[in-house]
Amino acid sequence: MTTETELLQELIAQESRLVFPRFDNETALALGQHLLAAARERGLPVTISVRRNGQRLFHAALPGTSADNDAWIDRKSRVVDRYGHSSFLVGTQFRAKGSSFEADSRLDPDLYAAHGGVFPVLVKDVGPVGTVGVSGLPQADDHAFVVEQLAVFLSH
């Protein structure tokens, strides 16, 4: 069984690996389409969002999702925008310290959720410029799907 500390190290390593050389609207649309195709192929009930600097560049909601998934993506994206790290990493950091994001971040839980599923769009020599995320699965599965598909997308 993975400890919170081991998970944290893995999540940090993911962010160092999954970096874009550049990121523009066309890249965002291609990434969104890639995630959509992969989710459809697996029959996943997810909502997908790709944003840059707060602007939603791609959004899709597959069957089995609801407006609640939109709200979850918004809340998780705010965490990524604020901390510059994946929503799963931020939540794991709090748990690794023996606390919880909800209790100790001092942020409104109606606006912020440190649950897995939203990953920073990281650009080489720039840093975080946006978010890519899904909502609809358990948080670890949301996160794993995004990371897996980012790796595939960036390898092309």
C-alpha positions as CSV (number, residue, x, y, z in Angstrom):
1,M,0.0,0.0,0.0
2,T,1.3,3.4,-1.0
3,T,1.8,5.9,1.8
4,E,0.8,9.6,1.4
5,T,4.5,10.5,1.3
6,E,5.2,8.0,-1.5
7,L,2.1,9.2,-3.4
8,L,3.2,12.8,-3.0
9,Q,6.6,11.9,-4.5
10,E,4.9,10.2,-7.5
11,L,2.6,13.2,-8.0
12,I,5.6,15.7,-8.0
13,A,7.4,13.5,-10.5
14,Q,4.4,13.5,-12.8
15,E,4.5,17.3,-12.9
16,S,8.2,17.3,-13.8
17,R,7.5,14.9,-16.7
18,L,4.3,16.3,-18.2
19,V,5.4,19.6,-19.6
20,F,4.4,21.2,-22.9
21,P,6.9,22.9,-25.2
22,R,4.2,25.5,-26.0
23,F,0.5,25.8,-25.4
24,D,-2.0,27.8,-27.5
25,N,-5.7,27.5,-28.4
26,E,-5.0,24.8,-31.1
27,T,-3.0,22.7,-28.6
28,A,-5.9,23.1,-26.1
29,L,-8.4,22.0,-28.7
30,A,-6.3,19.0,-29.8
31,L,-5.8,18.0,-26.2
32,G,-9.5,18.2,-25.4
33,Q,-10.3,16.2,-28.5
34,H,-7.7,13.6,-27.5
35,L,-9.2,13.3,-24.0
36,L,-12.7,13.1,-25.4
37,A,-11.8,10.3,-27.8
38,A,-10.1,8.3,-25.0
39,A,-13.1,8.8,-22.6
40,R,-15.6,7.8,-25.3
41,E,-13.5,4.7,-26.2
42,R,-13.7,3.6,-22.6
43,G,-17.3,4.6,-22.1
44,L,-16.3,6.9,-19.2
45,P,-19.0,9.2,-17.8
46,V,-16.8,12.3,-17.5
47,T,-16.8,16.0,-18.1
48,I,-13.6,17.3,-19.7
49,S,-12.2,20.8,-19.4
50,V,-9.1,22.5,-20.8
51,R,-8.3,26.1,-19.8
52,R,-5.6,28.7,-20.3
53,N,-5.3,31.7,-18.1
54,G,-8.8,31.2,-16.8
55,Q,-10.4,31.0,-20.3
56,R,-12.2,27.7,-21.0
57,L,-10.9,26.6,-24.4
58,F,-12.5,23.1,-24.5
59,H,-15.4,21.7,-22.6
60,A,-17.3,18.4,-23.1
61,A,-19.7,16.4,-21.0
62,L,-20.3,12.8,-21.8
63,P,-23.5,10.8,-21.0
64,G,-23.7,10.1,-17.3
65,T,-22.5,13.5,-16.2
66,S,-24.4,16.5,-14.8
67,A,-23.9,20.1,-13.9
68,D,-22.4,18.8,-10.6
69,N,-19.3,17.7,-12.7
70,D,-19.0,21.2,-14.1
71,A,-18.9,22.5,-10.5
72,W,-16.4,19.9,-9.4
73,I,-14.1,20.9,-12.3
74,D,-14.4,24.6,-11.4
75,R,-13.6,23.9,-7.8
76,K,-10.6,21.7,-8.6
77,S,-9.3,24.1,-11.2
78,R,-9.3,27.0,-8.7
79,V,-7.0,24.8,-6.5
80,V,-4.7,24.3,-9.4
81,D,-4.8,28.0,-10.3
82,R,-4.0,29.0,-6.7
83,Y,-1.3,26.4,-5.9
84,G,0.2,25.7,-9.3
85,H,0.0,22.0,-8.7
86,S,-2.5,19.2,-9.5
87,S,-5.6,19.2,-7.3
88,F,-4.7,15.6,-6.2
89,L,-1.2,16.7,-5.2
90,V,-2.5,19.6,-3.1
91,G,-5.0,17.4,-1.3
92,T,-2.3,14.8,-0.8
93,Q,0.1,17.4,0.7
94,F,-2.4,18.2,3.4
95,R,-3.1,14.6,4.1
96,A,0.6,13.8,4.3
97,K,0.9,16.4,7.1
98,G,-1.9,14.7,9.0
99,S,-4.5,17.4,8.1
100,S,-7.1,18.0,5.5
101,F,-7.5,20.7,2.8
102,E,-11.1,21.4,3.9
103,A,-10.1,22.0,7.5
104,D,-6.8,23.7,7.1
105,S,-6.6,25.6,3.8
106,R,-8.9,28.4,5.1
107,L,-10.5,28.4,1.6
108,D,-14.3,28.1,1.0
109,P,-15.1,24.5,0.2
110,D,-17.9,25.7,-2.1
111,L,-15.3,27.3,-4.3
112,Y,-12.2,25.0,-3.8
113,A,-11.8,21.3,-3.9
114,A,-8.4,19.5,-3.5
115,H,-9.7,16.3,-5.1
116,G,-8.0,14.5,-8.0
117,G,-8.8,15.2,-11.5
118,V,-7.4,18.6,-12.6
119,F,-3.7,18.9,-13.6
120,P,-1.8,22.1,-14.4
121,V,-0.9,22.9,-18.0
122,L,2.9,23.4,-17.5
123,V,5.0,25.0,-20.2
124,K,8.7,24.6,-20.4
125,D,10.6,27.6,-19.1
126,V,7.3,29.3,-18.3
127,G,5.4,27.3,-15.6
128,P,1.7,26.8,-15.1
129,V,-0.5,28.5,-17.7
130,G,-3.8,26.7,-17.3
131,T,-5.6,23.5,-16.4
132,V,-6.7,20.2,-17.9
133,G,-9.2,18.1,-16.0
134,V,-12.0,15.6,-15.8
135,S,-14.7,14.9,-13.3
136,G,-17.0,11.9,-13.0
137,L,-14.9,9.1,-11.6
138,P,-13.4,8.5,-8.1
139,Q,-10.7,11.2,-7.6
140,A,-7.7,8.8,-8.0
141,D,-9.2,7.6,-11.3
142,D,-9.9,11.1,-12.6
143,H,-6.3,12.0,-11.9
144,A,-4.9,8.8,-13.4
145,F,-6.9,9.2,-16.6
146,V,-5.7,12.8,-17.1
147,V,-2.0,11.9,-16.3
148,E,-2.2,8.9,-18.6
149,Q,-3.7,10.8,-21.5
150,L,-1.3,13.8,-21.0
151,A,1.6,11.4,-21.3
152,V,0.2,9.9,-24.6
153,F,-0.6,13.3,-26.0
154,L,2.8,14.8,-25.2
155,S,4.5,11.7,-26.7
156,H,3.1,12.6,-30.2
